[in-house]
């Protein structure tokens, strides 16, 4: 178990905090919104499996009395895991004695996170914060104190006071902790810059809104990320998505290796532009046709299998009963993924092709033409988990039709896999609702090029270079 930081006259500094976690960069601490002991332990197992250094448990929907035996159960199950807690709506005045009692009975909690550390940047004297400090010093608990300052759902702090609030907070807690305006909303960069300057060389944690896609914007400023919705499954408030957690950990570790923000950005740019996508060819014929040809990457064995690695990895730890490829380019990737994942393959067809009973839906495709898609009926048993695969998602019309067909028959969409989802209103809605695997990383420079339908390397495209 990581030794506790002992609270005393000396404040904790950033270097000490990172040594505490044996990390060269920001520490990722997943936050688990607890339902019961079984669900909490399942998510803690995901934390361990993915290699995060620890986690926070939070009683989002019930009181502290019901929460305490769950904490005891989780500690018993994972005695060596770094474990923090947040008693929702409870300040340190109440929390520290409870944590002390837990410690005395053998349940060690490594950190306490309070949403409201009772810092008042408007006052000359910090009456509440000082009272909390005295209580903390008087009890037997010796863990880290993460104190919420200018935190969501608390008293509003004026932006011009952010720096001052962070400076005051650094005197009363181990880790100054702030957030965006609401759960799932990332903090404004200017706010974090002000907090970094105000906290000076003391640790700064950011909660809410951090994702694998935007974490690069915050890494130079933060020492810890307390993250939940950014690494949960879509539309699932209570369970961590191991793929997204691994993505987040990978990015923070790469930052730690590089050691500075500019190098991180350069490295991320390389990572966001996978080499195998440079085998995609531009449209040199009819502007009414698709603007590029991803299938030119399929003929190259290394490129094709690297693409399959990227698309299959997010679904390796989830249950997929069948892979459904969308007519026609989705058949190539879909069939190959079905073989990799060990499932059957289902074809979602354009209308008029199947000689059996079908469900049919209409949709508007990327050329703005109304078309029809159909699925054999019945195609699978109810509650079958279906992974939908297409080559590219542009307007979302084709994928939306496939989703409707699957759900009409009582199937569950296990996810979507495609080379790219363009950042349209429909595309963004798909990402919010479903687990999506794409070769083009959302928010990347390559994503922006795809949105504008013009890849930079097309200007000097070498046709011979893509040949196998």
N, C-alpha and C positions, 0 to 999 in steps of 0.2 A: 504494500500500500504506500502511496506517496505520503511522505511525512507532512504533518500539518504546518502551515505557517502560523507562528505564535504571535498573536496580537500584542503590541506593546507600544513603547514610545516612538519607535522607528517605523516610518511608513514603508510599504512595499514599493519597489521600483520595477520598471518594465523588465529589466534584465533578470531580476530575482524571480519574477512571475514566470518568465519563459524557462528559466532553469528548473523551476518547480515542476513544470510539465515536460522538461527535457525537449524543448522545442526551439527551433531557430526562428520560427515565424508565428503568425497568429494561430491560436488554439481553437479548434472547432469542438464545441460542446453541444451536442444535440439536446433538444428540449422535448421531453415526452409528456404530453397531456394525458394524464392517467385516468383510466376507466376503472380498472381493478388490478389485482396483483398479477394475474395471468397475462393480461395485455401489457403491463409495464415490463415484466420479465422478458416477454417475447421481444419487445423493442430494445431492451438492454442487450439481449443476445445479438441483435443486429448491430448495435453500437460496437460490441466487442469484435464481431465478425469483420466489420469494415475497418477496424483499427483506429477508431476515435479514442482519445485518451480518457474520456469519461462522459457523463451525461447529467442533466438536471431532470428531476421529476417535479411536476406541478399538479396540484389538485384543482383542476379547472372547473369542475362541476359539483363539488361536494366539500364538506367542512373538514377541518384539521383532524378532529377525533377519528373520523373514518380513514383519513390519510395515513395516520401513524402506523397502524399494523401493516399497511402496504409497504411503507418504507422499511420496516423491520423485515418483512418477507423478502424484499429485493436485496437488502444488505446480506441476509442469510444466504440467499442464492448466489450472490456475487460478492464475497467478502473482500476481494482485492481490487474491485473496480472503484475508480474515483467517482463519487456520487454526491451531487448537490441537490438541494430542494428549494422550491419556492412555495411558501404557504400563501396562496393567493389572497390579497387584501389584508395581510397581516404584516405589521412592522416588526423591526428587530426587538423592540421592547417586549413583545409577547413571544417572538420566535426564539430568541437566544436561550431563555430558560427551558423551553421545550427541547431544544437541541442538546442542552446540558443534561437533561434528564435521560434523553435517548443515549447519550454517550455513557452515562453512569450505569445504564442497564445493558451496555455492550453493543449498541447500534451506533456505529460511527457514521456521521454525516460530514463530508469534506468541505462543503460550502453552503452558505445560505445566500439566496438572491431575493432581495426585497424590491418590489416594483417602485416603492416610494421610500427613499432613505431620509425623508423629511428635511431635505436641504432647502433653505430659504435664502435665495440670493438677494432678497429685498431687505433683509434684516441685518443689523450690526452684530447680533448675538444669535448663535445657532442653538437655541434652547432645546429643541427636540432632538437634533442630531447628537448633541452632547449627552443628553439623557440616555439615548440608545447606546452610545459609546461606554458610558459608565456601567450600564447593565451588562453589556458584552464583556467588559473587563472583570465583572464580579462573578461570572459563571465559569463552569468547568469546560465549556466547549471552546475548541481552539482552531476551528476551521476558517476558511476564507469568507470574507463578507463582500458580496457584489451588491452595490447600492444603486437603485434606480434614481436617476436625476434627469429632469426634463423628460420624463418617461410617459409613454402613451397612457391615456385614461387618468392621468394625474393632473394636478394644477398646471395650467399653461405657464410656460416660461418664455418671456419675450426674447426673440432671437439675439438682440443686442446684449443680452445677459447670459448667453450660453457659456462664454469663456469664463466669466466670473463664477457661474454655478459649478462648472467643472473644477475650477480651482479650489473652491470651498469644499466640494465633495471629496477631493483627494486627501483631505485632512482627517476624514471620518470613516473611511472604508479602505479595503484593500484594492478593490477594482471598481473604478467609476463606470457605471453602466447606463447607457442611454438607448433610445429606440427611435423608430419612425413614428408617424402619427397614429398608427393603428396596426393591429395584427396583420402581418403579411405585407405591410407597406414599408419600403426601405426608407431610411433616414436621408434627408437632404445632405448632399456632400458638403455644403457650406457649414451645416450644423456640426458634422463630424470633424471638419477642419478646425472649427472653433473649440470643440471639446478637446481635440488633441492638443491644441495650444494651451488651453486652460489647465488640463491635467498634467501638462509638462512631462516629466519622466515617470509618472505613475501609470499603472495599467489602465487601459480603456477597453471596455467590452461593448459590443453592439448587439442588440436584440431586435428582432422583427425585420422581415423583408430581405434578408441576405439569401442569395441563391447561387448556385454554381455559375450562373450567367453573369451576375453583377458583382461578385465578390472581389474581382480585380480592382474595382473602383475604391475599395475600402481597406485593402490589405496593408498599405503603407501606414495607415493611421491606427489600426486596431490591434489589440493584443489577444482578443478573444471574440468569437462569434457564438452567441446563444441562439440557436437556429431550430425552428420547428417547421412552419409551413413551407419554407423554401426547400426542404428535403423530405416532405411528406408525399404520399401518393396523391394524385389529383383527386379533389373532392373527398379526401380522407384526413380529417383533423387529428386522428389519433394514432396513425401508424407511419413509421419511417420507411422511405423508399431507399433500399440499400444502394441502388444505382446512383441516385442523386447524392447520397451521402458520400459515396466513393468519389464522385466527380468533385465535390467540394473539398474533400480532404486532399485529393490529388493536386488541386490548384494551390491550396495553401502550402503544401509541401514543396511544390516547385518554386513558389515565392521564397520560401525559407532557404532553399539551395542557392537561388540566384542572389539574394541578399539586398536587392534594391528594386524600387518600383519600375524604373525605366527598363531594366533587364526583364522584369516580369512581363511587362506589356509586350516586349519584342518576342518573348518565348510563347506567350499566349497566342500571338498572331500566327506563329508557325503551327501551333497545335490546332488552331481553329480552321486551318486551311490544309486538311489532310492531303498528303501527296497523291493518293490514288484518285482524287477528284480532278486532278489535272489531266486525266485521260478523257474527260468529257469534252465533246467536240461542239463547235458552234454551228448554228443553222446558216448555210451558205446558199440556200435555195429559195424557198417561198416564205415570205414573212407571215403568211397565214398558218404556217406549220409551227411546231414547238421551237422555241428559240435556242435550244441546245439538245444534244443527244447524249444522255448519260450511258446508253447502252454500249458506247465505244469503250467504256471502262470494263465492261463485263468480259470482253474477249481476252483481256490481260489477266492471267491467273492470279498474280500477286495482288493486283488492284481489286479484282472481284472478291477475293477471300478476305482482304483487309476491310472491304465494305461490309461483308457479311459479319465479320467480327464486331464491327461497330454497331450494327443494327441488332444483333442477337444478344449482346452482352446485357442490356437493360432487362431482358426477359429471362435470363439464366436462373434467377432465384424466384421466379413467379410461376404460377400455374397457367399454362396455355394448353388448351385442349385441341385446338385446330388452328391452322394458319390459313387465312383467306386472301387469295391474290385477286386484284381487280383487273379486269380485262382492259388491255392485254399486256402492257409492260409490267404490271404487277405480278404476272405469273412467274417471271424469271426470278425476281428476288424472293417472292413468296414461296415458291417450290423449294428453292435452295435453303431458305430459313426453316421451312418445315422439316427438311432433312436434318439440319443442324439441331433443332429443338426436339426432334423425335416425335413429331406430331403428324396427323394427317393433313391433307391439303384440300381446300375448298375453293372452287372458282366462282367469282362474282362476274356474271356475264352481261354483255350488252344484249339488248332485247332481241328476241327472235332466234336464238341459237340453241335453246334447250328443248329437247323433245319430250319433256316431262312436265308435270304441274309446276307452276312457278308463282312466286310473289314478284310484283313489278312496281317500280317507282320511277317517276320522272325527275329530271334534274337539269340544270343549266351548266354546261361544261365551260372550260376556259376560253373557248371560241365564241361564247355567248349563244350557243345553239342548245335547244331543248333536246335532250336524249332520254333514253329509257334504260334502266338497269334491272336485271332480274336474278333471282336466286331460286334454285330448286326448292320445292316444298313437299315435305319437310326436308331441311338440310341437316339438322342436328337436333339433339334433345334439348329441352329447356334448361337454362342455366349453364349451357356450354360456354366456355370462355374462349372467345375468338380474337385472334390477333389479325388485324387488317393491314394489308401491305399494298402499296402502290409505288410507282417509280418516283413520282413527284406530286406535291400538293400545291396547287396554285390558287385557285379561287375557293377550293373546298367543296365544290358542288358534287364531284364524283365521290369523294370520300363520305360526304354527308349522306348520299344515297345509299352507299354500302352500309353505313351505320344504321340507317333506318331499316334496311332489309334484315340485318342481323337482329336488331331489337324487336322487330315485328314478330319474329319467331321465338322470342323469349331468350335469345342469346345475350351474353354479357360481353361487351367490348373490353378485352384484356389489354388492348393498347393499339397503337398505330406505329407502323414502321415505314419510313420513306427516306429517300436521299435528302430531301429538303421540304420544309413547310414554309412557304413564303409568308411574310409577316403582314397578312391582310387581316381584316376584322374576323373573317371566318377561320383563318389559320390560327390566329391567337386564341380564338375560342376553343379550337380543338386541343391546343396545348393546355389550356386551363382545365379542361374536362377530363382528358385522358392521358395516360402515360404515353409519351411519344419518344421514339428513337429516331434520330436523324443523323446523317453524316455531316451536314452543315450545322454548326453550333448556333443556336439563337443568340442574337446580340453581337455576333462577330462581324468583322469586316466582310468576310465572304458572304454572310447572310445578307448584308446590305447590298452587295453586288447582285445577289440572286433576286432580291426584291426589285432592283432596277433593271433586271434582265440584261446584264452586261458584265461578264467576268473580265477582269483586267488582263488576264493572260491570253484572252482571245485576240488581242491586238497583234500579237506576234506568235500566233498559233502554229505549231510545228506538227504537221500531219504525220510525218515519219516517226516522230518521237513517241507517239502513242501506240505504234504497232507492237504486237507481242513478239 
